[in-house]
C-alpha cells in the first residue's frame, strides 16, 4: 500500500534524497548514493513512491451477449 506502516527503507523514498539519474541519488546526509541503499536517517516521503499499475482485467471469459441490454 502507498501509506502502509510497513515500508522498505530505501533512499529512493527518503525525504533527504534527490534523483540525479535513474539509479543514483544525491543525499543531503550521505552525498551520492545508489537508489536501493539505506541509512539510519531514513524518513519516508510518500510523494516519491510510484504505485504499481493495476493488472488488466481478463475480459476473455465474457461474450458479446454479456454486454447487451
Secondary structure, 3 states (H helix, E strand, C coil): CCCCCCCCCCHHHECCEEECCCCEEEECCCEEEECCCCCCCCCECHHHCCCCCCCCCCHHHCCHHHHCC
